[in-house]
Amino acid sequence: MARATLVELLERNRAHVDAISDDHFDDVVDGQLPSVVSLCCADSRVSQEGMWNVEHPGWLFTPSNIGNVAWDDDDPTAVDGNLLYPVAHTETRTITVIGHTGCGAVTAAYRAVTDDEWPDWPSIRRRVEPLVPVVEAALDGPVDDGDEVVNQLVEYNVGEQVAFLHASDEIPDDTSVFGFVYDLHGVYGGKRGRVYLVAADGETGPETLEKWVNEENESAVRSLL
């Protein structure tokens, strides 16, 4: 099985190389100036390059972790270095935080809060723990403990991460921070694979967010909260 997967990996890479032009990397071989750093939840179903239709290298910087947590593991007052690096060193001034419907990390944090049920592996538990206070605050606030509780928590968490980054002294004032939910399940009422703007520079109200987009994209501003 492992050998078959290895063969598939190499075949996929060969197809990738065959598909790109000889000058594909010419503009980025000496450095990078990505337009966007995109902090996304780590999940095999969520392709960052795919959701933004990125075809060329160098446009999108893509750190990921489960739960799309923006603060550092050891110091929750500091921005995670994987996210801060492109802001500090490559002049990136647009940050996106992307959660997704049905998020396993958010589900795990919800189970920890409501049932004291934790992941078996200590290293995974450490990744879930930062989400626990977010879930607790959400359940005490706008989130209803019903059928859509996990997806509401996903949206709430994105808003919290955006607010943290917008308020952080480590992020330059001229940086914009946008929060999205990638909808795998059609929860927001549109086609699967659509992203929905749920936060911008600390704001989460749909009426406020609609001012950020043009008329054609107003349908991408929705909220479960």
KOLMI-202974 format. One record per residue (C-alpha): chain; x, y negated, z negated. Coordinates in steps of 0.1 Angstrom, whole numbers, always signed. Example, Ala and Ser with C-alpha at 12.3 -4.5 7.8 and 13.67 -1.06 7.14 Angstrom:
// KOLMI-202974
<atom><chain>A</chain><xx>+123</xx><yy>+45</yy><zz>-78</zz></atom>
<atom><chain>A</chain><xx>+137</xx><yy>+11</yy><zz>-71</zz></atom>
END
This chain:
// KOLMI-202974
<atom><chain>A</chain><xx>+0</xx><yy>+0</yy><zz>+0</zz></atom>
<atom><chain>A</chain><xx>+27</xx><yy>-25</yy><zz>-10</zz></atom>
<atom><chain>A</chain><xx>+47</xx><yy>-17</yy><zz>+22</zz></atom>
<atom><chain>A</chain><xx>+16</xx><yy>-22</yy><zz>+43</zz></atom>
<atom><chain>A</chain><xx>+10</xx><yy>-56</yy><zz>+27</zz></atom>
<atom><chain>A</chain><xx>+46</xx><yy>-65</yy><zz>+33</zz></atom>
<atom><chain>A</chain><xx>+43</xx><yy>-57</yy><zz>+69</zz></atom>
<atom><chain>A</chain><xx>+11</xx><yy>-78</yy><zz>+71</zz></atom>
<atom><chain>A</chain><xx>+29</xx><yy>-107</yy><zz>+55</zz></atom>
<atom><chain>A</chain><xx>+57</xx><yy>-106</yy><zz>+80</zz></atom>
<atom><chain>A</chain><xx>+33</xx><yy>-103</yy><zz>+109</zz></atom>
<atom><chain>A</chain><xx>+13</xx><yy>-132</yy><zz>+96</zz></atom>
<atom><chain>A</chain><xx>+45</xx><yy>-153</yy><zz>+94</zz></atom>
<atom><chain>A</chain><xx>+55</xx><yy>-143</yy><zz>+129</zz></atom>
<atom><chain>A</chain><xx>+21</xx><yy>-155</yy><zz>+141</zz></atom>
<atom><chain>A</chain><xx>+26</xx><yy>-187</yy><zz>+122</zz></atom>
<atom><chain>A</chain><xx>+60</xx><yy>-194</yy><zz>+138</zz></atom>
<atom><chain>A</chain><xx>+46</xx><yy>-185</yy><zz>+173</zz></atom>
<atom><chain>A</chain><xx>+18</xx><yy>-209</yy><zz>+168</zz></atom>
<atom><chain>A</chain><xx>+37</xx><yy>-240</yy><zz>+159</zz></atom>
<atom><chain>A</chain><xx>+57</xx><yy>-263</yy><zz>+182</zz></atom>
<atom><chain>A</chain><xx>+94</xx><yy>-266</yy><zz>+182</zz></atom>
<atom><chain>A</chain><xx>+91</xx><yy>-302</yy><zz>+168</zz></atom>
<atom><chain>A</chain><xx>+66</xx><yy>-292</yy><zz>+141</zz></atom>
<atom><chain>A</chain><xx>+90</xx><yy>-301</yy><zz>+112</zz></atom>
<atom><chain>A</chain><xx>+109</xx><yy>-329</yy><zz>+129</zz></atom>
<atom><chain>A</chain><xx>+93</xx><yy>-357</yy><zz>+108</zz></atom>
<atom><chain>A</chain><xx>+98</xx><yy>-340</yy><zz>+75</zz></atom>
<atom><chain>A</chain><xx>+131</xx><yy>-322</yy><zz>+76</zz></atom>
<atom><chain>A</chain><xx>+149</xx><yy>-351</yy><zz>+58</zz></atom>
<atom><chain>A</chain><xx>+123</xx><yy>-358</yy><zz>+32</zz></atom>
<atom><chain>A</chain><xx>+86</xx><yy>-362</yy><zz>+24</zz></atom>
<atom><chain>A</chain><xx>+62</xx><yy>-390</yy><zz>+19</zz></atom>
<atom><chain>A</chain><xx>+29</xx><yy>-372</yy><zz>+14</zz></atom>
<atom><chain>A</chain><xx>-3</xx><yy>-394</yy><zz>+16</zz></atom>
<atom><chain>A</chain><xx>-21</xx><yy>-373</yy><zz>-10</zz></atom>
<atom><chain>A</chain><xx>-11</xx><yy>-352</yy><zz>-40</zz></atom>
<atom><chain>A</chain><xx>-39</xx><yy>-327</yy><zz>-46</zz></atom>
<atom><chain>A</chain><xx>-42</xx><yy>-310</yy><zz>-80</zz></atom>
<atom><chain>A</chain><xx>-65</xx><yy>-280</yy><zz>-72</zz></atom>
<atom><chain>A</chain><xx>-76</xx><yy>-251</yy><zz>-93</zz></atom>
<atom><chain>A</chain><xx>-54</xx><yy>-221</yy><zz>-83</zz></atom>
<atom><chain>A</chain><xx>-78</xx><yy>-196</yy><zz>-66</zz></atom>
<atom><chain>A</chain><xx>-74</xx><yy>-175</yy><zz>-35</zz></atom>
<atom><chain>A</chain><xx>-107</xx><yy>-186</yy><zz>-21</zz></atom>
<atom><chain>A</chain><xx>-98</xx><yy>-223</yy><zz>-22</zz></atom>
<atom><chain>A</chain><xx>-74</xx><yy>-234</yy><zz>+5</zz></atom>
<atom><chain>A</chain><xx>-62</xx><yy>-270</yy><zz>+1</zz></atom>
<atom><chain>A</chain><xx>-49</xx><yy>-273</yy><zz>+36</zz></atom>
<atom><chain>A</chain><xx>-80</xx><yy>-257</yy><zz>+49</zz></atom>
<atom><chain>A</chain><xx>-105</xx><yy>-279</yy><zz>+30</zz></atom>
<atom><chain>A</chain><xx>-88</xx><yy>-311</yy><zz>+42</zz></atom>
<atom><chain>A</chain><xx>-81</xx><yy>-298</yy><zz>+77</zz></atom>
<atom><chain>A</chain><xx>-44</xx><yy>-303</yy><zz>+74</zz></atom>
<atom><chain>A</chain><xx>-24</xx><yy>-291</yy><zz>+104</zz></atom>
<atom><chain>A</chain><xx>+10</xx><yy>-307</yy><zz>+99</zz></atom>
<atom><chain>A</chain><xx>+35</xx><yy>-305</yy><zz>+71</zz></atom>
<atom><chain>A</chain><xx>+42</xx><yy>-334</yy><zz>+48</zz></atom>
<atom><chain>A</chain><xx>+8</xx><yy>-350</yy><zz>+45</zz></atom>
<atom><chain>A</chain><xx>-5</xx><yy>-331</yy><zz>+14</zz></atom>
<atom><chain>A</chain><xx>+15</xx><yy>-322</yy><zz>-18</zz></atom>
<atom><chain>A</chain><xx>-3</xx><yy>-293</yy><zz>-34</zz></atom>
<atom><chain>A</chain><xx>+4</xx><yy>-284</yy><zz>-71</zz></atom>
<atom><chain>A</chain><xx>-22</xx><yy>-260</yy><zz>-85</zz></atom>
<atom><chain>A</chain><xx>-30</xx><yy>-244</yy><zz>-118</zz></atom>
<atom><chain>A</chain><xx>-60</xx><yy>-226</yy><zz>-132</zz></atom>
<atom><chain>A</chain><xx>-86</xx><yy>-251</yy><zz>-143</zz></atom>
<atom><chain>A</chain><xx>-69</xx><yy>-280</yy><zz>-124</zz></atom>
<atom><chain>A</chain><xx>-55</xx><yy>-294</yy><zz>-157</zz></atom>
<atom><chain>A</chain><xx>-37</xx><yy>-327</yy><zz>-152</zz></atom>
<atom><chain>A</chain><xx>-19</xx><yy>-329</yy><zz>-185</zz></atom>
<atom><chain>A</chain><xx>+13</xx><yy>-312</yy><zz>-196</zz></atom>
<atom><chain>A</chain><xx>+11</xx><yy>-279</yy><zz>-214</zz></atom>
<atom><chain>A</chain><xx>+33</xx><yy>-290</yy><zz>-243</zz></atom>
<atom><chain>A</chain><xx>+23</xx><yy>-326</yy><zz>-245</zz></atom>
<atom><chain>A</chain><xx>-14</xx><yy>-333</yy><zz>-237</zz></atom>
<atom><chain>A</chain><xx>-6</xx><yy>-371</yy><zz>-236</zz></atom>
<atom><chain>A</chain><xx>+18</xx><yy>-366</yy><zz>-206</zz></atom>
<atom><chain>A</chain><xx>+10</xx><yy>-360</yy><zz>-170</zz></atom>
<atom><chain>A</chain><xx>+20</xx><yy>-325</yy><zz>-157</zz></atom>
<atom><chain>A</chain><xx>+53</xx><yy>-328</yy><zz>-140</zz></atom>
<atom><chain>A</chain><xx>+42</xx><yy>-309</yy><zz>-109</zz></atom>
<atom><chain>A</chain><xx>+16</xx><yy>-336</yy><zz>-103</zz></atom>
<atom><chain>A</chain><xx>+38</xx><yy>-365</yy><zz>-115</zz></atom>
<atom><chain>A</chain><xx>+67</xx><yy>-357</yy><zz>-92</zz></atom>
<atom><chain>A</chain><xx>+53</xx><yy>-368</yy><zz>-59</zz></atom>
<atom><chain>A</chain><xx>+38</xx><yy>-399</yy><zz>-75</zz></atom>
<atom><chain>A</chain><xx>+72</xx><yy>-408</yy><zz>-91</zz></atom>
<atom><chain>A</chain><xx>+95</xx><yy>-398</yy><zz>-63</zz></atom>
<atom><chain>A</chain><xx>+77</xx><yy>-397</yy><zz>-29</zz></atom>
<atom><chain>A</chain><xx>+56</xx><yy>-429</yy><zz>-32</zz></atom>
<atom><chain>A</chain><xx>+23</xx><yy>-410</yy><zz>-31</zz></atom>
<atom><chain>A</chain><xx>-5</xx><yy>-433</yy><zz>-43</zz></atom>
<atom><chain>A</chain><xx>-36</xx><yy>-411</yy><zz>-38</zz></atom>
<atom><chain>A</chain><xx>-43</xx><yy>-383</yy><zz>-62</zz></atom>
<atom><chain>A</chain><xx>-72</xx><yy>-358</yy><zz>-59</zz></atom>
<atom><chain>A</chain><xx>-83</xx><yy>-334</yy><zz>-86</zz></atom>
<atom><chain>A</chain><xx>-103</xx><yy>-305</yy><zz>-72</zz></atom>
<atom><chain>A</chain><xx>-124</xx><yy>-280</yy><zz>-92</zz></atom>
<atom><chain>A</chain><xx>-146</xx><yy>-254</yy><zz>-75</zz></atom>
<atom><chain>A</chain><xx>-179</xx><yy>-237</yy><zz>-82</zz></atom>
<atom><chain>A</chain><xx>-177</xx><yy>-204</yy><zz>-101</zz></atom>
<atom><chain>A</chain><xx>-143</xx><yy>-213</yy><zz>-116</zz></atom>
<atom><chain>A</chain><xx>-129</xx><yy>-184</yy><zz>-136</zz></atom>
<atom><chain>A</chain><xx>-108</xx><yy>-206</yy><zz>-159</zz></atom>
<atom><chain>A</chain><xx>-137</xx><yy>-227</yy><zz>-169</zz></atom>
<atom><chain>A</chain><xx>-158</xx><yy>-196</yy><zz>-174</zz></atom>
<atom><chain>A</chain><xx>-131</xx><yy>-182</yy><zz>-197</zz></atom>
<atom><chain>A</chain><xx>-130</xx><yy>-214</yy><zz>-217</zz></atom>
<atom><chain>A</chain><xx>-168</xx><yy>-214</yy><zz>-220</zz></atom>
<atom><chain>A</chain><xx>-168</xx><yy>-178</yy><zz>-233</zz></atom>
<atom><chain>A</chain><xx>-141</xx><yy>-188</yy><zz>-258</zz></atom>
<atom><chain>A</chain><xx>-162</xx><yy>-216</yy><zz>-271</zz></atom>
<atom><chain>A</chain><xx>-195</xx><yy>-198</yy><zz>-272</zz></atom>
<atom><chain>A</chain><xx>-186</xx><yy>-162</yy><zz>-280</zz></atom>
<atom><chain>A</chain><xx>-150</xx><yy>-165</yy><zz>-293</zz></atom>
<atom><chain>A</chain><xx>-140</xx><yy>-142</yy><zz>-264</zz></atom>
<atom><chain>A</chain><xx>-105</xx><yy>-149</yy><zz>-251</zz></atom>
<atom><chain>A</chain><xx>-83</xx><yy>-135</yy><zz>-223</zz></atom>
<atom><chain>A</chain><xx>-62</xx><yy>-105</yy><zz>-233</zz></atom>
<atom><chain>A</chain><xx>-29</xx><yy>-119</yy><zz>-221</zz></atom>
<atom><chain>A</chain><xx>-13</xx><yy>-146</yy><zz>-243</zz></atom>
<atom><chain>A</chain><xx>+1</xx><yy>-165</yy><zz>-213</zz></atom>
<atom><chain>A</chain><xx>-33</xx><yy>-167</yy><zz>-197</zz></atom>
<atom><chain>A</chain><xx>-49</xx><yy>-177</yy><zz>-230</zz></atom>
<atom><chain>A</chain><xx>-24</xx><yy>-206</yy><zz>-232</zz></atom>
<atom><chain>A</chain><xx>-37</xx><yy>-218</yy><zz>-198</zz></atom>
<atom><chain>A</chain><xx>-73</xx><yy>-216</yy><zz>-209</zz></atom>
<atom><chain>A</chain><xx>-68</xx><yy>-233</yy><zz>-243</zz></atom>
<atom><chain>A</chain><xx>-65</xx><yy>-269</yy><zz>-228</zz></atom>
<atom><chain>A</chain><xx>-100</xx><yy>-265</yy><zz>-213</zz></atom>
<atom><chain>A</chain><xx>-116</xx><yy>-256</yy><zz>-247</zz></atom>
<atom><chain>A</chain><xx>-120</xx><yy>-292</yy><zz>-260</zz></atom>
<atom><chain>A</chain><xx>-133</xx><yy>-303</yy><zz>-226</zz></atom>
<atom><chain>A</chain><xx>-159</xx><yy>-276</yy><zz>-227</zz></atom>
<atom><chain>A</chain><xx>-168</xx><yy>-284</yy><zz>-263</zz></atom>
<atom><chain>A</chain><xx>-173</xx><yy>-321</yy><zz>-255</zz></atom>
<atom><chain>A</chain><xx>-193</xx><yy>-312</yy><zz>-224</zz></atom>
<atom><chain>A</chain><xx>-217</xx><yy>-289</yy><zz>-243</zz></atom>
<atom><chain>A</chain><xx>-221</xx><yy>-316</yy><zz>-270</zz></atom>
<atom><chain>A</chain><xx>-228</xx><yy>-341</yy><zz>-242</zz></atom>
<atom><chain>A</chain><xx>-243</xx><yy>-340</yy><zz>-207</zz></atom>
<atom><chain>A</chain><xx>-241</xx><yy>-302</yy><zz>-199</zz></atom>
<atom><chain>A</chain><xx>-271</xx><yy>-280</yy><zz>-203</zz></atom>
<atom><chain>A</chain><xx>-263</xx><yy>-245</yy><zz>-215</zz></atom>
<atom><chain>A</chain><xx>-284</xx><yy>-229</yy><zz>-187</zz></atom>
<atom><chain>A</chain><xx>-280</xx><yy>-211</yy><zz>-154</zz></atom>
<atom><chain>A</chain><xx>-257</xx><yy>-237</yy><zz>-139</zz></atom>
<atom><chain>A</chain><xx>-236</xx><yy>-243</yy><zz>-171</zz></atom>
<atom><chain>A</chain><xx>-203</xx><yy>-231</yy><zz>-155</zz></atom>
<atom><chain>A</chain><xx>-207</xx><yy>-253</yy><zz>-125</zz></atom>
<atom><chain>A</chain><xx>-217</xx><yy>-283</yy><zz>-146</zz></atom>
<atom><chain>A</chain><xx>-186</xx><yy>-277</yy><zz>-168</zz></atom>
<atom><chain>A</chain><xx>-165</xx><yy>-276</yy><zz>-136</zz></atom>
<atom><chain>A</chain><xx>-178</xx><yy>-310</yy><zz>-126</zz></atom>
<atom><chain>A</chain><xx>-174</xx><yy>-324</yy><zz>-161</zz></atom>
<atom><chain>A</chain><xx>-138</xx><yy>-311</yy><zz>-163</zz></atom>
<atom><chain>A</chain><xx>-129</xx><yy>-328</yy><zz>-130</zz></atom>
<atom><chain>A</chain><xx>-142</xx><yy>-361</yy><zz>-143</zz></atom>
<atom><chain>A</chain><xx>-122</xx><yy>-357</yy><zz>-175</zz></atom>
<atom><chain>A</chain><xx>-90</xx><yy>-350</yy><zz>-156</zz></atom>
<atom><chain>A</chain><xx>-96</xx><yy>-380</yy><zz>-133</zz></atom>
<atom><chain>A</chain><xx>-102</xx><yy>-402</yy><zz>-163</zz></atom>
<atom><chain>A</chain><xx>-70</xx><yy>-390</yy><zz>-180</zz></atom>
<atom><chain>A</chain><xx>-49</xx><yy>-398</yy><zz>-149</zz></atom>
<atom><chain>A</chain><xx>-66</xx><yy>-431</yy><zz>-143</zz></atom>
<atom><chain>A</chain><xx>-58</xx><yy>-442</yy><zz>-179</zz></atom>
<atom><chain>A</chain><xx>-22</xx><yy>-428</yy><zz>-180</zz></atom>
<atom><chain>A</chain><xx>+7</xx><yy>-452</yy><zz>-183</zz></atom>
<atom><chain>A</chain><xx>+27</xx><yy>-428</yy><zz>-162</zz></atom>
<atom><chain>A</chain><xx>+5</xx><yy>-433</yy><zz>-131</zz></atom>
<atom><chain>A</chain><xx>+11</xx><yy>-466</yy><zz>-113</zz></atom>
<atom><chain>A</chain><xx>-17</xx><yy>-491</yy><zz>-113</zz></atom>
<atom><chain>A</chain><xx>-20</xx><yy>-491</yy><zz>-75</zz></atom>
<atom><chain>A</chain><xx>-28</xx><yy>-454</yy><zz>-75</zz></atom>
<atom><chain>A</chain><xx>-63</xx><yy>-441</yy><zz>-67</zz></atom>
<atom><chain>A</chain><xx>-76</xx><yy>-410</yy><zz>-84</zz></atom>
<atom><chain>A</chain><xx>-105</xx><yy>-391</yy><zz>-69</zz></atom>
<atom><chain>A</chain><xx>-123</xx><yy>-360</yy><zz>-82</zz></atom>
<atom><chain>A</chain><xx>-140</xx><yy>-334</yy><zz>-61</zz></atom>
<atom><chain>A</chain><xx>-158</xx><yy>-301</yy><zz>-65</zz></atom>
<atom><chain>A</chain><xx>-153</xx><yy>-276</yy><zz>-37</zz></atom>
<atom><chain>A</chain><xx>-186</xx><yy>-258</yy><zz>-33</zz></atom>
<atom><chain>A</chain><xx>-181</xx><yy>-221</yy><zz>-26</zz></atom>
<atom><chain>A</chain><xx>-217</xx><yy>-212</yy><zz>-34</zz></atom>
<atom><chain>A</chain><xx>-239</xx><yy>-238</yy><zz>-19</zz></atom>
<atom><chain>A</chain><xx>-247</xx><yy>-251</yy><zz>-54</zz></atom>
<atom><chain>A</chain><xx>-248</xx><yy>-288</yy><zz>-43</zz></atom>
<atom><chain>A</chain><xx>-273</xx><yy>-281</yy><zz>-15</zz></atom>
<atom><chain>A</chain><xx>-250</xx><yy>-283</yy><zz>+15</zz></atom>
<atom><chain>A</chain><xx>-229</xx><yy>-259</yy><zz>+35</zz></atom>
<atom><chain>A</chain><xx>-204</xx><yy>-237</yy><zz>+17</zz></atom>
<atom><chain>A</chain><xx>-169</xx><yy>-252</yy><zz>+18</zz></atom>
<atom><chain>A</chain><xx>-180</xx><yy>-288</yy><zz>+15</zz></atom>
<atom><chain>A</chain><xx>-163</xx><yy>-310</yy><zz>-11</zz></atom>
<atom><chain>A</chain><xx>-183</xx><yy>-333</yy><zz>-32</zz></atom>
<atom><chain>A</chain><xx>-170</xx><yy>-366</yy><zz>-47</zz></atom>
<atom><chain>A</chain><xx>-178</xx><yy>-365</yy><zz>-84</zz></atom>
<atom><chain>A</chain><xx>-153</xx><yy>-390</yy><zz>-98</zz></atom>
<atom><chain>A</chain><xx>-132</xx><yy>-420</yy><zz>-88</zz></atom>
<atom><chain>A</chain><xx>-108</xx><yy>-440</yy><zz>-110</zz></atom>
<atom><chain>A</chain><xx>-126</xx><yy>-429</yy><zz>-141</zz></atom>
<atom><chain>A</chain><xx>-161</xx><yy>-436</yy><zz>-128</zz></atom>
<atom><chain>A</chain><xx>-186</xx><yy>-407</yy><zz>-123</zz></atom>
<atom><chain>A</chain><xx>-220</xx><yy>-423</yy><zz>-116</zz></atom>
<atom><chain>A</chain><xx>-232</xx><yy>-414</yy><zz>-81</zz></atom>
<atom><chain>A</chain><xx>-244</xx><yy>-449</yy><zz>-73</zz></atom>
<atom><chain>A</chain><xx>-210</xx><yy>-462</yy><zz>-81</zz></atom>
<atom><chain>A</chain><xx>-192</xx><yy>-435</yy><zz>-61</zz></atom>
<atom><chain>A</chain><xx>-214</xx><yy>-441</yy><zz>-31</zz></atom>
<atom><chain>A</chain><xx>-197</xx><yy>-475</yy><zz>-28</zz></atom>
<atom><chain>A</chain><xx>-164</xx><yy>-457</yy><zz>-21</zz></atom>
<atom><chain>A</chain><xx>-176</xx><yy>-439</yy><zz>+10</zz></atom>
<atom><chain>A</chain><xx>-192</xx><yy>-449</yy><zz>+43</zz></atom>
<atom><chain>A</chain><xx>-228</xx><yy>-442</yy><zz>+52</zz></atom>
<atom><chain>A</chain><xx>-219</xx><yy>-410</yy><zz>+71</zz></atom>
<atom><chain>A</chain><xx>-204</xx><yy>-395</yy><zz>+40</zz></atom>
<atom><chain>A</chain><xx>-230</xx><yy>-405</yy><zz>+14</zz></atom>
<atom><chain>A</chain><xx>-242</xx><yy>-369</yy><zz>+14</zz></atom>
<atom><chain>A</chain><xx>-208</xx><yy>-358</yy><zz>-1</zz></atom>
<atom><chain>A</chain><xx>-216</xx><yy>-378</yy><zz>-33</zz></atom>
<atom><chain>A</chain><xx>-237</xx><yy>-356</yy><zz>-56</zz></atom>
<atom><chain>A</chain><xx>-237</xx><yy>-345</yy><zz>-92</zz></atom>
<atom><chain>A</chain><xx>-250</xx><yy>-316</yy><zz>-112</zz></atom>
<atom><chain>A</chain><xx>-248</xx><yy>-337</yy><zz>-144</zz></atom>
END
